[in-house]
Amino acid sequence: MPAARRRPVAGCPTSRLPVLPAFLMTESDLHTDDTSIHEDGLWRDNGWTARIIKNEDDDGWAVEMIKDGESEPALVGPWTMGRDKKNPKPMDANAFRTLVKTATEVLMRHEQQRRAMLHKEVTVQGDDDQDVSVTLDIVPDEFEPYAQLKAFDPYGELLAEAKVSAGFKLNKASAERWVASGFERPAS
């Protein structure tokens, strides 16, 4: 979710409270500071830049949404033709808010998927018939990636942990073997 901006009001104690995120603001709520740009083909506001570009796949137009500080767009999608059927429709506040919301959702889904790829969890029965949660957290180091294998009791207390290769496959069988071995470091 984009950062909410603050609008100070002299003498008002609530002026330090955040206001609505960009995709819920009206056009008058969009702030206009030195970094804000509101042009037909380029909008920059609240940490996002929307730029209308020529669609390389056909004769139409596309819009790219770039989060401030990023080099690649978070979202690229088709853009509507204007009334003359030749030039792009100009950007406006409603379209910008919708694009910010969509791009934010895309980034959130991407982050959730990345987390799911780097974190696995399996629950197995321990020797005392208590549930043991076994987690695998991959550390994607550029030169030496590895994973942390951990076991937790039903109350969340750490029972054991071991450093394993990033290619370690955590499943019910491998978790049961690790628990049954008394948490000896598994062979990667």
C-alpha positions in Angstrom: 0.0 0.0 0.0 1.4 3.4 -0.9 2.5 5.6 1.9 -0.2 8.0 3.1 0.7 11.6 3.0 0.2 14.1 5.8 -1.5 17.5 5.4 -0.6 19.8 8.3 -3.3 22.2 9.5 -2.2 25.0 11.7 -3.3 24.6 15.3 -5.0 21.2 14.6 -3.8 18.4 16.8 -5.0 15.8 14.3 -2.9 17.2 11.5 -0.2 14.7 12.3 -2.6 11.8 11.5 -2.1 10.1 8.1 -4.8 10.7 5.4 -6.1 8.3 2.8 -3.8 6.3 0.6 -3.4 7.6 -3.0 -5.9 5.3 -4.6 -8.6 6.6 -2.3 -7.9 10.3 -2.7 -9.8 12.8 -4.8 -8.0 14.9 -7.4 -7.8 17.8 -4.9 -6.1 15.4 -2.3 -3.2 14.6 -4.6 -0.3 16.7 -3.4 1.5 19.0 -5.7 5.1 19.5 -4.5 8.3 19.8 -6.5 8.3 16.1 -7.4 4.6 15.9 -8.5 3.8 15.9 -12.2 0.3 15.9 -13.6 0.5 15.9 -17.4 -1.6 14.1 -20.0 1.0 11.4 -20.6 3.0 11.5 -17.3 1.8 11.5 -13.7 4.1 11.4 -10.8 2.6 11.5 -7.3 2.6 9.6 -3.9 5.6 7.5 -4.8 4.4 6.3 -8.2 5.0 7.3 -11.8 2.5 6.5 -14.5 3.8 7.0 -18.1 1.8 6.5 -21.3 4.0 4.8 -23.9 3.6 3.4 -27.4 2.6 -0.2 -27.3 5.3 -2.2 -29.1 3.0 -5.1 -29.9 0.3 -3.2 -31.9 -0.7 0.3 -33.0 -2.1 1.2 -29.6 -0.9 2.7 -26.4 0.2 1.3 -23.0 0.8 2.6 -19.5 3.6 1.7 -17.2 3.5 2.1 -13.4 6.9 2.6 -11.7 7.3 2.7 -8.0 9.8 5.4 -6.9 13.3 3.9 -6.5 12.6 1.0 -8.8 14.2 0.6 -12.2 11.6 -1.7 -13.7 7.8 -1.1 -13.9 5.6 -2.9 -11.5 2.8 -2.9 -14.1 2.5 -2.5 -17.8 -1.0 -2.6 -19.4 -3.0 -1.4 -22.3 -4.1 2.2 -22.5 -7.2 3.7 -24.1 -7.1 5.6 -27.4 -8.4 9.2 -27.3 -11.4 10.4 -29.3 -9.3 10.9 -32.4 -8.5 7.2 -32.4 -4.8 8.1 -33.0 -3.5 9.6 -29.7 -3.7 8.2 -26.2 -6.4 9.3 -23.8 -5.0 11.8 -21.3 -4.2 10.6 -17.8 -6.5 11.9 -15.0 -6.7 11.5 -11.2 -9.3 8.6 -11.3 -7.2 6.6 -13.8 -4.0 7.3 -11.8 -5.7 6.2 -8.5 -6.9 3.0 -10.2 -3.4 2.3 -11.6 -1.8 2.9 -8.2 -4.2 0.5 -6.6 -3.7 -2.2 -9.3 0.1 -1.8 -9.3 0.2 -2.0 -5.4 -1.9 -5.2 -5.6 0.5 -6.7 -8.2 3.5 -6.0 -5.9 1.7 -7.5 -2.9 0.9 -10.7 -4.8 4.5 -10.9 -6.0 5.8 -10.5 -2.5 3.4 -13.2 -1.2 4.5 -15.6 -3.9 8.2 -14.9 -3.2 7.6 -15.5 0.5 5.8 -18.7 -0.2 8.7 -19.9 -2.3 11.2 -19.1 0.4 9.2 -20.5 3.4 7.7 -24.0 3.8 6.0 -25.5 6.8 5.0 -29.0 7.7 3.4 -30.4 10.9 4.3 -34.0 12.0 3.8 -36.1 15.1 6.7 -36.2 17.5 7.8 -39.1 19.7 5.4 -38.0 22.5 2.5 -37.7 20.0 2.7 -33.9 20.2 2.6 -31.9 17.0 5.9 -30.6 15.8 6.0 -27.8 13.3 9.0 -28.0 11.0 9.8 -24.9 8.9 12.3 -24.3 6.1 13.4 -20.8 5.4 15.6 -20.3 2.3 18.1 -17.5 2.5 18.7 -16.5 -1.1 22.3 -15.3 -0.7 23.8 -14.4 -4.1 27.0 -16.4 -3.5 26.1 -19.1 -0.9 22.3 -19.6 -0.6 21.3 -21.9 2.3 18.2 -22.7 4.3 17.4 -22.8 8.0 15.5 -25.9 9.1 13.7 -25.4 12.5 11.4 -27.5 14.7 8.8 -26.0 17.1 6.6 -27.5 19.8 2.9 -26.9 19.9 3.5 -23.8 22.0 5.9 -22.2 19.5 9.1 -23.0 21.5 12.1 -23.8 19.3 13.1 -27.4 19.7 16.0 -27.6 17.2 17.4 -25.9 14.2 19.9 -26.8 11.5 21.5 -25.1 8.5 20.9 -27.1 5.3 21.4 -26.5 1.6 19.0 -24.2 -0.2 17.9 -27.3 -2.3 16.7 -29.2 0.8 13.2 -30.6 0.1 10.9 -30.3 3.1 8.0 -32.6 3.0 6.2 -34.7 5.5 8.6 -37.7 5.1 11.8 -35.6 5.4 10.3 -33.8 8.5 9.4 -37.1 10.1 12.9 -38.5 9.5 14.5 -35.3 11.0 12.2 -35.5 14.1 12.7 -39.3 14.5 16.5 -38.9 14.3 16.5 -36.6 17.4 17.0 -33.6 15.1 20.4 -34.7 13.8 21.5 -32.5 10.9 20.0 -34.0 7.8 22.0 -34.8 4.8 21.3 -32.2 2.2 
